[in-house]
Amino acid sequence: MLHQPLLPETAGEKAYRQIRGDILFGRLAPAQKLKLEKLKDDYGASVSTLRELLNRLSSEGLVVAEGQRGFEVAPVSAANMQEVAALRLLLEGHAMRQSFAAGDMEWEGRVVSAHHKLTLMEKRMLAGDRGDPETWKRYDWEFHHALISACGSKTLLETHAAIYDKYLRYQMIAVVFRGQLAADEHERLLDCALRRDAERAEQILRIHIDSCVEHTLKGGLIR
């Protein structure tokens, strides 16, 4: 999940968060070999700790364990992106329905606040400032998470967060920013939330996700 830790981190947790972030944001490329000795220097963790962390990331589908040959970053493909996108739509759509039905004034406040930050970031990017993709995607995550945050299911939220991160990885690898179209879709999602119109919100979310997948695959970086 794209959030900052609330408690002090151990060296292992810090290394885990850094490696995971580097995979999600494309600094560690798909199918890149992960040499333990180099990772030890880069992330300041022991080989045994790194092996545990890579196995943990393997269980999340972000790293591939190759038996005796070591580890590599999980590859990407058009088919996998479409699968991840479909699962995100399924989970997020269901969670929105639950959240819109149960959300109170505190929830509305979270949604409005998260949208405000995202809008300011999108305006900066539309003006040509593309230098901080991690903040942009953190604000994007915070808005979509706020929309579903009143769904009442911790398991649903955790599962959605894991799928969102896999979806994010594809966006970062392909450097996807759809500009005003995406900003307008976020505005319409906010309006639906405040009116509790879950059916229309799901329709907009489908357009939002399907258009992003189409835009990403048109770039030709993912096949």
N, C-alpha and C positions, 0 to 999 in steps of 0.2 A: 504494500500500500504506500501511496505517496504522502507520507506524513513524517514529521520530526519526532524523535523519541522524547517521551515525557520524563523518563528516569535515566540516571547515568548508565552508560553502556559499558559492558565489558569489552576487552580488545576483540574478542571473537564476534560479539554482536556488531561492533563497529565495522569489522571487516566484512561481515555478512551483508550489512546494509550497503556498504560501498560497492561490493562486487555485484550485488543485485541491481543497484542503481546503474552501474556501468553497463550491465547487460540490457536493462530496460531502455536506456538512452543511447544505445548503439556504440558506446565507447569500447565495449568488447563485442566484436563483430560476430554475426551468426557463423557457426561452424568453426570459430577460432579455437585452436588448441589452448588449453589452460595448463601451463607448466607450473608445477607446484613451487619450484625454486624461484621462478620469476615472480609469482604471486606473493611469495613470502617477502620479497623485497618491496613490491608495490603496495602491499596492504598491511605489512607489519604484524603478521600472524605466523605461528609455527606451521610446519608442514602437516602435523597431525590435526591441528585445528582447522586448517584449510581443507583437508580431506573431509572432515566432518561437515564443514559448511557447503562444500560442493555436492556432497551426497544429499544434504538438505535442499539445495537448489535443484538437484536432479529430481527429487520428489515433487517439486513445484512445476517441473516441466521446463525450467529455464536452462538447465545444464544436462548434458548427456554423459552418463558414465560408460566408459568403453572397456570395462573389465580391467585387464592388466595394462591396457594402453593408456589409461588415465582418463581425463575429462576434456570435453569441449563444450562451447556455448551451443545451445540448441539451435538447429537450423530453422529457416523460415520458408514458407511456401504460400502461394496464393490460396491453395485449398485449405491450409491451416488457418490463414487469416479469415477466410469466409466462415470457417467453423467457429472460431473464437468470436467473430462478430455476431453470428446467429445466437450463440450462447449468451453473450452480453445482452442482446436485445430481449431474449426470453427472461433472463433474471431481472434486468432493470425494469422491463415493462411490468412484470408481476409485482416487484417491490414498489413501483410507483403507485399502482392501484391501491395497495395496502396503505402506503404512506399518505396518499391524498385523502383517504377515508379517515385516517386516525390523526392526522396532523393538527396541532393546536397553534396558538399564537407564537409560541416559542419556536416551533418548527418553521412557521412562515418567516420569522425573523432570520433564522439561519439561511433559508433559501434566498431571501432578498439580499442579505449581506454577502453571501457567496457569489451571487450573480453580479453584484456591484463590483467586486474585485475582478471578476473575470472580464466584465465589460471594459473596465479601465485598461486591463492588459491587452485585450483585443484591439482597442483603439490605438495603443502604442504600436502594436504589430502592423495594423493597417497603415500606420504612418511610416512604416519602414523599419521599425526597431525590432529585429528578429533575434537579438543577441542573448535572450534569456529563456530558452525553451523549457527549462525545468520549472521555473516559476509559472509560466503559462500553463503547463500541464498540471501543476499542482492546483492552480485555481480552477482549471477545468474539472479535475477530479473532485475538488471541494464542492463545486456546484452540483454535479451529478450525484454525488454522495448525499448532499443536503436534501435533494429532491426525494430520495428514498429513505432518509434517516429515521422517519417515523413509522417504518413498516412493521416494527415490533419483533423482528427475527434477527438475532445476532448471527446465526448460521447463514442466513440469506445475505446479510451484509458482508460477512467475511468471504463467502463464495464469490459474490459479485466483485469485491475488491481484487481478488486473485485474477479473475477473468479480465477485469478492466486493465490491470497491469500488463497482461499479455497483449491485449488490444493496443495499449499505449506503445508497446515495443515496436509494433509494425508502423505506427505513425511516426515514431522517431527515426526508424531506419530509413523511411521514405521521405522524411522531412515534410510532413503533411501540414499545411495550413490553408484551409479553404476560404479564408477571408470573411467578407461580409455575409456570405451565405450561412456560414456556421454561426456567426454572431447573431444573425436574425433568427436562426433556429433556437438558440439559447434564449432569446427574448420571448419567443412564442412558448417555450417550455415554462418559463417563469409565469407568463400570463395564465397558462393552463393550471399551474400549481395554485395560484391565488384564487382561481375560479373553481378549483377542485374538478377539473375536466380531465379525468384520467384517460378516457377513450381518445380524445383529441391528442393528448400528450403522447400516447403510445404511437399514434400515426406520425407525429412529428419526430419522435425518437427513431422510428424506422427509417424515415427519410434521412435523418441526421447520420445514422450509422451506415446505411446502404450507400449514401453519397460519398462518405469518407472511404469506404472500401473501394468503390469505383475509382475515385480520385487517386487513391494509393496505387492500385494495380495498373492504372494508365501510365504511371510514371516509369514502369518497366524495371524498377529495381527489385521487385519481388515477383517470382514466377512460380 
